[in-house]
Amino acid sequence: MAGLTLPSPVATVATYQLLSAAAAAATAKVPGVKVYDYGQGDCNAVVADPGTGVAAPVLYFDIGGGKHAGSRTHPWHEEWSRGTCPDLTLAPTIVLSHWDGDHHSTAYYIVNQNTTNKKVPTTAKALLPALQNTVQWLVPRRCKYPSTLDFVRTLKNISCWPDATAQHTFELNEHTRIVIERAFIDQTGEFDPNLDGLAVRVERLDAAKNVIEELVMPGDAPYHIIPSLEKKEVKQCVGLLAFHHGSETHLGEAEDFIPPPKPNVAAAKIAFTFGLKLDRSRCHHHPAPEAVEKYKSLGWTNVGCISGVLTPWPPADKESNFTATTGRTDVDLPFVTPEPAPPPPASAPPSTPATTVSASSSSGAAPRPTRKRRIVMRWTP
């Protein structure tokens, strides 16, 4: 089953500009990825320091959270009130992993603020025009439910990833780039959106342009359908978002393709995005004990959960509840290695009579010095 289809893809990926002008101008420093606590779902962002010392999102990878069975875990629910809202200061692009509700619900609640039972904060309600008209959305084309199409019709600046494009690389600065991959497998029977979407990888480069660190965000896509992971090309991973909130779904096929943490880097961290109900039971039984144990066996022992620090960890079984020893929290997945400092500018050679041009010379204006132009963001073939 092909699923329902959204608007036509962009005509060519070669001309697609990933970041807004404001976001692109802020990418001199990219400390890493932030995983936001919006309950049972995913809301993550590549963050950059625009010069204020405080990192802000330049690209969201999913903008969801608690919805449907997990809606009570969303901070805007009437039983859990926290006035956080997405940060659209730099007009960040929203890249969607797939069209399940818990991956776009935070935006959905803002768009439908007059009809949902969520206590959308006033500051979040003010983001409605930007979400609908200004920020650009880059999304998979296929979805499962007609209600998704209704939501899409409210968005004016939306593009779909072309089916024929397996991946593309975007340069954020000389030492940081984003790779977007199509996570896809042919399907028969009922359409599964988890098997037709996008995954994001953020890479840190050294001065010779070698990849030295990677942050991987698969959404709900199992690792074996993400091209770079299926080929086991990711070997420098220092930050990983557990696919599908640590679910056991598709784990059997995916477990041999989990990217290992970078060798000898104790700071490498894995993040789990699942919500706890009021009685501390797990929504959808996430995370699965088998998944957590598998990650642990590969060396992913530095754990961050948006539900806080929990015991017992790993979960004893599928049904057991947790005891929270800390409150809910956002989780940082930072690069371990900061961007190398830019080289000092070359000293200008001293002027000599042979190279000095008089301001009053009749031979015309002095030639402009050749300047190397820095491309902020471009497609890499």
C-alpha positions as CSV (number, residue, x, y, z in Angstrom):
1,M,0.0,0.0,0.0
2,A,1.5,3.3,-1.1
3,G,-0.2,5.5,1.5
4,L,-1.7,9.0,0.9
5,T,0.4,11.5,-0.9
6,L,1.2,15.1,-0.1
7,P,2.2,17.9,-2.5
8,S,4.6,17.2,-5.3
9,P,8.3,17.1,-4.4
10,V,10.7,20.0,-5.0
11,A,11.7,20.1,-8.7
12,T,15.3,19.4,-8.0
13,V,17.2,19.0,-4.8
14,A,20.2,20.8,-6.3
15,T,18.4,24.2,-5.9
16,Y,16.9,23.6,-2.4
17,Q,18.0,25.9,0.3
18,L,17.9,24.0,3.6
19,L,18.2,26.9,6.0
20,S,16.6,30.3,6.2
21,A,18.9,33.4,5.9
22,A,18.6,34.0,9.6
23,A,19.5,30.4,10.5
24,A,22.4,30.2,8.0
25,A,23.9,33.4,9.3
26,A,24.0,31.9,12.9
27,T,25.9,28.7,12.1
28,A,29.5,29.8,12.9
29,K,29.2,27.7,16.1
30,V,27.1,24.5,16.1
31,P,27.5,22.8,19.6
32,G,25.2,19.9,18.7
33,V,21.6,18.6,19.1
34,K,19.0,19.3,21.8
35,V,16.3,16.7,22.5
36,Y,13.3,18.6,24.0
37,D,10.9,17.2,26.6
38,Y,7.5,17.3,24.9
39,G,6.4,13.9,26.3
40,Q,5.8,10.7,24.4
41,G,7.1,11.8,21.0
42,D,10.0,13.5,19.3
43,C,11.0,17.2,19.2
44,N,14.7,17.7,18.4
45,A,16.8,20.5,17.0
46,V,20.2,21.2,15.6
47,V,21.3,24.3,17.6
48,A,23.7,27.1,16.8
49,D,25.1,30.0,18.7
50,P,24.2,33.2,16.9
51,G,26.8,35.1,18.9
52,T,24.8,35.5,22.1
53,G,26.3,32.6,23.9
54,V,22.9,30.9,24.0
55,A,22.3,28.2,21.4
56,A,19.0,28.4,19.4
57,P,17.5,26.0,16.8
58,V,18.5,26.4,13.2
59,L,16.7,23.2,12.2
60,Y,14.1,21.1,14.0
61,F,14.0,17.4,13.3
62,D,10.4,16.7,14.2
63,I,8.3,19.1,16.3
64,G,6.1,16.6,18.1
65,G,5.3,15.2,21.5
66,G,2.5,13.5,23.4
67,K,-0.5,12.8,21.2
68,H,-3.3,10.2,21.1
69,A,-2.6,7.6,23.8
70,G,0.4,9.7,25.1
71,S,-1.3,13.0,24.9
72,R,-1.4,13.4,28.7
73,T,2.4,13.4,28.7
74,H,2.5,16.6,26.6
75,P,3.4,19.6,28.8
76,W,0.4,21.5,27.5
77,H,-2.1,18.9,28.7
78,E,-4.5,20.0,31.5
79,E,-2.9,17.5,33.9
80,W,0.7,18.6,33.1
81,S,1.1,22.3,32.5
82,R,4.5,23.7,31.5
83,G,4.6,26.8,29.3
84,T,7.4,25.9,27.0
85,C,7.1,26.6,23.3
86,P,9.3,26.0,20.2
87,D,12.0,28.6,19.6
88,L,11.4,30.0,16.1
89,T,13.8,33.0,16.6
90,L,16.1,32.1,13.8
91,A,13.2,30.8,11.5
92,P,14.5,27.2,11.7
93,T,13.5,24.7,9.0
94,I,11.3,21.9,10.2
95,V,12.4,18.5,8.8
96,L,9.9,15.8,9.6
97,S,10.9,12.2,10.0
98,H,7.5,10.8,9.1
99,W,3.8,11.7,9.6
100,D,2.9,10.0,12.8
101,G,1.1,12.4,15.1
102,D,3.7,12.3,18.0
103,H,6.3,13.7,15.6
104,H,4.4,16.9,14.6
105,S,1.9,17.2,17.4
106,T,3.3,20.4,19.0
107,A,2.9,22.2,15.8
108,Y,-0.5,20.6,15.3
109,Y,-1.7,21.8,18.7
110,I,-0.7,25.4,17.8
111,V,-2.4,25.2,14.5
112,N,-5.6,23.8,16.1
113,Q,-5.3,25.7,19.3
114,N,-9.0,26.6,19.3
115,T,-10.2,23.0,18.9
116,T,-7.9,20.8,21.0
117,N,-8.0,20.3,24.8
118,K,-4.4,21.4,25.2
119,K,-3.5,24.4,27.2
120,V,-1.4,26.0,24.5
121,P,0.7,28.7,26.1
122,T,0.2,32.3,24.9
123,T,3.8,32.5,23.7
124,A,3.2,29.3,21.6
125,K,-0.1,30.6,20.2
126,A,1.8,33.6,18.8
127,L,3.9,31.2,16.6
128,L,0.9,30.3,14.5
129,P,1.6,32.7,11.6
130,A,5.3,31.6,11.4
131,L,4.4,27.9,11.5
132,Q,1.8,28.3,8.7
133,N,3.4,30.9,6.5
134,T,7.1,31.6,7.2
135,V,9.2,28.6,8.3
136,Q,9.9,26.0,5.7
137,W,8.9,22.4,6.1
138,L,10.7,19.5,4.5
139,V,8.8,16.3,4.8
140,P,8.2,12.8,3.5
141,R,5.5,12.6,0.8
142,R,3.5,9.7,2.1
143,C,1.3,9.6,5.1
144,K,-1.4,7.2,6.5
145,Y,-4.3,9.3,7.7
146,P,-6.6,11.9,5.9
147,S,-6.3,14.1,9.0
148,T,-2.6,14.6,8.1
149,L,-3.7,16.1,4.7
150,D,-6.0,18.5,6.5
151,F,-3.0,19.7,8.6
152,V,-0.8,20.0,5.6
153,R,-3.3,22.2,3.9
154,T,-2.7,24.9,6.6
155,L,1.1,25.0,5.7
156,K,2.1,27.4,3.0
157,N,5.9,26.8,2.8
158,I,6.1,23.0,2.5
159,S,8.3,20.8,0.3
160,C,8.4,17.0,0.0
161,W,11.6,15.0,-0.3
162,P,12.0,13.5,-3.8
163,D,11.7,9.7,-3.8
164,A,14.7,9.3,-6.1
165,T,17.1,11.1,-3.7
166,A,18.7,8.8,-1.3
167,Q,20.6,11.5,0.6
168,H,22.1,14.9,0.4
169,T,24.7,16.8,2.5
170,F,24.4,20.4,3.6
171,E,27.4,22.4,4.9
172,L,26.6,24.6,7.9
173,N,30.1,25.8,8.4
174,E,33.7,24.7,7.5
175,H,33.5,22.0,10.3
176,T,29.9,21.0,10.5
177,R,27.4,19.6,8.1
178,I,24.0,18.0,8.0
179,V,23.2,14.8,6.0
180,I,19.5,14.0,5.3
181,E,18.8,10.5,4.2
182,R,15.6,8.8,2.9
183,A,14.7,5.9,5.3
184,F,12.6,3.7,3.1
185,I,11.7,0.1,2.4
186,D,9.2,-1.3,-0.1
187,Q,5.9,-2.2,1.6
188,T,3.0,-4.5,1.0
189,G,-0.2,-4.6,3.0
190,E,-1.0,-1.8,5.4
191,F,1.2,1.3,5.0
192,D,3.6,1.8,7.9
193,P,4.9,5.5,8.0
194,N,7.9,4.4,10.1
195,L,9.2,2.7,7.0
196,D,9.0,5.7,4.6
197,G,10.5,8.8,6.0
198,L,13.7,10.8,6.6
199,A,16.7,10.5,9.0
200,V,19.2,13.2,9.9
201,R,22.9,12.9,10.8
202,V,25.1,15.9,11.9
203,E,28.8,15.6,11.3
204,R,31.8,17.3,12.8
205,L,34.9,17.6,10.5
206,D,38.5,18.2,11.2
207,A,40.7,20.7,9.4
208,A,41.3,18.1,6.7
209,K,37.5,17.6,6.2
210,N,37.6,14.1,7.8
211,V,34.5,13.1,9.8
212,I,35.6,12.9,13.4
213,E,32.2,12.9,15.2
214,E,28.6,12.2,14.3
215,L,25.2,12.7,15.9
216,V,22.4,10.4,14.5
217,M,18.7,11.1,14.6
218,P,16.6,8.3,13.0
219,G,13.1,9.2,14.1
220,D,11.1,6.0,14.2
221,A,13.0,4.5,11.2
222,P,14.7,1.2,12.1
223,Y,18.4,1.5,11.5
224,H,18.6,-1.1,8.7
225,I,16.5,1.0,6.3
226,I,18.8,4.1,6.8
227,P,21.4,3.8,3.9
228,S,24.5,4.9,5.9
229,L,23.6,2.7,8.8
230,E,22.7,-0.3,6.6
231,K,26.2,0.1,5.1
232,K,27.7,0.5,8.6
233,E,29.4,3.7,7.5
234,V,28.8,5.6,10.8
235,K,31.8,4.8,13.0
236,Q,32.3,8.1,14.9
237,C,29.0,8.4,16.7
238,V,29.0,10.5,19.9
239,G,25.3,11.1,20.1
240,L,22.4,8.8,19.2
241,L,18.6,9.2,19.4
242,A,17.2,5.7,20.1
243,F,14.9,4.9,17.2
244,H,11.2,4.7,17.9
245,H,11.6,5.8,21.5
246,G,13.4,2.6,22.4
247,S,10.7,0.4,20.9
248,E,11.0,-3.3,20.3
249,T,9.2,-2.9,17.0
250,H,11.5,-3.8,14.1
251,L,14.3,-4.3,16.7
252,G,15.1,-7.8,15.4
253,E,15.9,-6.5,11.9
254,A,17.6,-3.3,13.2
255,E,19.8,-4.4,16.1
256,D,22.8,-5.4,13.9
257,F,22.9,-1.9,12.4
258,I,22.9,0.2,15.6
259,P,25.8,2.6,15.2
260,P,28.3,1.9,18.0
261,P,29.6,4.8,20.1
262,K,32.9,6.3,19.0
263,P,35.7,4.2,20.6
264,N,37.1,5.5,23.9
265,V,34.7,8.4,24.2
266,A,32.9,8.0,27.5
267,A,30.9,11.2,26.8
268,A,29.1,9.6,23.9
269,K,25.4,9.7,24.9
270,I,22.1,8.0,23.8
271,A,18.8,9.8,24.3
272,F,15.4,8.1,24.8
273,T,12.2,10.1,24.1
274,F,9.3,8.5,25.9
275,G,6.7,9.7,28.3
276,L,5.5,8.4,31.6
277,K,1.8,8.5,32.6
278,L,0.8,9.9,36.0
279,D,1.1,6.5,37.6
280,R,4.7,6.3,36.2
281,S,3.8,3.6,33.8
282,R,5.2,3.8,30.3
283,C,3.3,4.9,27.3
284,H,3.4,2.1,24.7
285,H,5.8,0.1,26.9
286,H,8.7,2.3,25.8
287,P,11.5,1.7,26.1
288,A,11.7,-2.0,25.7
289,P,14.1,-3.9,28.0
290,E,15.5,-5.8,25.1
291,A,16.4,-2.6,23.2
292,V,17.9,-0.9,26.3
293,E,20.1,-4.0,27.0
294,K,21.2,-4.1,23.4
295,Y,22.3,-0.5,23.4
296,K,24.1,-1.1,26.7
297,S,25.9,-4.1,25.3
298,L,27.3,-2.0,22.5
299,G,28.6,0.6,24.9
300,W,25.8,3.1,25.1
301,T,25.9,3.5,28.8
302,N,25.7,7.3,29.1
303,V,21.9,7.7,29.0
304,G,19.6,10.7,28.9
305,C,15.8,10.4,29.1
306,I,13.4,13.3,28.7
307,S,11.4,11.7,31.5
308,G,14.3,12.3,33.9
309,V,16.6,10.0,35.7
310,L,14.7,6.8,36.3
311,T,15.1,3.6,38.3
312,P,15.3,0.8,37.7
313,W,17.4,1.3,34.6
314,P,17.3,-0.7,32.4
315,P,13.6,-1.5,32.8
316,A,13.1,-4.9,34.4
317,D,10.3,-6.0,32.1
318,K,7.8,-4.7,29.7
319,E,5.1,-3.8,32.3
320,S,7.1,-2.4,35.2
321,N,6.8,1.2,36.3
322,F,9.7,3.6,36.9
323,T,10.6,5.6,39.9
324,A,11.7,9.1,38.8
325,T,14.7,10.4,40.8
326,T,14.8,13.7,38.9
327,G,12.2,15.7,37.0
328,R,11.5,15.8,33.3
329,T,14.2,17.5,31.3
330,D,15.6,18.3,27.9
331,V,18.6,16.2,26.8
332,D,21.7,17.6,25.1
333,L,23.6,15.5,22.5
334,P,26.7,17.7,22.1
335,F,29.7,17.2,20.0
336,V,32.6,16.3,22.2
337,T,35.1,18.2,20.0
338,P,34.4,21.9,19.5
339,E,34.9,23.5,16.1
340,P,38.6,24.2,15.5
341,A,39.4,27.9,15.8
342,P,39.7,29.6,12.5
343,P,43.3,30.3,11.4
344,P,44.6,33.8,12.0
345,P,44.3,36.1,8.9
346,A,47.5,36.2,6.8
347,S,49.6,39.3,7.3
348,A,49.5,41.6,4.3
349,P,52.9,42.1,2.6
350,P,54.5,45.6,3.2
351,S,53.8,48.1,0.4
352,T,56.6,49.0,-2.0
353,P,56.9,51.7,-4.6
354,A,56.4,49.0,-7.3
355,T,53.0,47.9,-5.9
356,T,51.7,51.2,-4.6
357,V,49.0,52.9,-6.8
358,S,48.5,56.6,-6.4
359,A,45.0,57.7,-5.5
360,S,45.3,60.3,-8.2
361,S,46.6,58.0,-10.9
362,S,45.1,58.6,-14.2
363,S,45.4,55.0,-15.2
364,G,42.2,54.1,-13.3
365,A,41.2,52.8,-9.9
366,A,43.3,50.3,-8.1
367,P,42.2,46.7,-8.7
368,R,40.2,45.1,-6.0
369,P,42.0,42.4,-4.1
370,T,40.7,38.9,-4.7
371,R,38.6,37.6,-1.8
372,K,37.7,34.0,-1.1
373,R,34.0,33.8,-0.7
374,R,32.7,31.6,2.1
375,I,29.6,29.6,1.1
376,V,27.4,29.3,4.1
377,M,25.3,26.5,2.8
378,R,25.2,24.5,-0.4
379,W,24.3,21.1,-1.7
380,T,27.1,18.6,-2.0
381,P,26.7,16.1,-4.8
